[in-house]
Amino acid sequence: MTDKTKTAAALVLEDGRVFRGAAFGATGTTFGEVVFCTAMTGYQETLTDPSYHRQIVVATAPQIGNTGWNDEDDESDRVWVAGYVVRDPARIPSNWRSTKSLDDALVDQGVVGISGIDTRSLTRHLRERGAMRAGVFSGDAVTDAAAMLAKVTESPRMAGAELASQVSTAQTYVVPARGERRFRVAALDLGIKSNTPRMLAARGIETHVLPANSSLDDLLAVEADGVFLSNGPGDPATADHAVGLTQGILERRIPLFGICFGNQILGRALGLGTYKLRYGHRGINIPVIDVATGAVAITAQNHGFALEGEPGKDFDTPYGRATVSHFCPNDGCVEGVAALDVPAFSVQYHPEAAAGPHDAATLFDRFATMMEGGN
């Protein structure tokens, strides 16, 4: 790992706030929506999560990179974050699985970052002002604040951004069931993480992962026992194609399960609206309450948009009744919806975790039960 501690870098926020530090990862310029992630572990999974596409991620944990980078924990085939912001990067990684340092991994993939800034102050600023556009500038790209700010304000906003098609697979691929195959699932790839098909495979489910632009006929051609809507980036208000596919599945009463972006897609298909959260939910320590049971799960989350609705409130849809099934006690945000007259449900969080707690892993069992004909 090369010593970049003397290479100047700056994080410039849309509101004019500037944080100066040192280059980390690749040097140059990058733009995106700056957001903070409260996870204390799992930075490799975070960086390779397609849901973070076009976002500059701030790690609130003070030390990042201690375990280096390995060949096993990627959640996709590349790093998707637009940039990475850390306080104290590890100088020497130490883990038996490590094949390189985090810094080297970022350099290899051209990801521009910054280190040595007060991430606590930055996080407090984002909590007060909200997620916003930003730019990371390092090396020769660091100029005067006014010039850098002008470039930031020219960059695209997250609201109104259609990004799922940019991270989706180009061709259908199949992840086989582990052991005897019980079910076949068609998964619409809006930014799917690698651990999701693995979790399904462990339950005897063969997963056909389809591109985001697949037609309803493409999904039906799989002759699947169920349909899965994955996580993914961008504004759900732009996902009309996925919403239309979901409505076609609901009309045919095929069992359906969605997570994160997929939760917003199902919600829209049922008639709910969406809105942008002030700073979003990103981390692996976020509580969710199941309205029906009162049970609390600690969950992994990554979303900047949410569904409109009230916890526990039933509502009418073209497919019968539905309900807001889960919510976050921190802010009342909708964390799940369920159709009551057709076999469909979704959650805003990540039951596949990676990284994160396994409190919600039983939702995959619920999906399997639904495909068996249960509730």
ABEGO torsion letter per residue (X at the ends): XBBAAABBBBBBBAAGBBBBBBBBEBBEBBBEBBBBBABABGAAAAAABAAABGBBBBBABABBGAAEBBAAABABABBABABBBBABBBABBBBAABABBAAAAAAAAGBBBBBGBBAAAAAAAAAAAEBBBBBBBBEAABBBAAAAAAAAAABBBABGBBAAAAABBABBBBBBBBEBBABBBBBBBAGBBAAAAAAAAAAGBBBBBBBAABBAAAAAAAGBABBBBBBEBEBAAAAAAAAAAAAAAAAAGBBBBBBEAAAAAAAAAAGBBBBBBAAEBBEAABBBBBAAAGBBBBBBBBBABBBBEBBGBBBBBAAEBBBBABBBAAAGBBABBBBAABBBBBBABBAAEOBEBAAAAAAAAAAAAAAAGBX
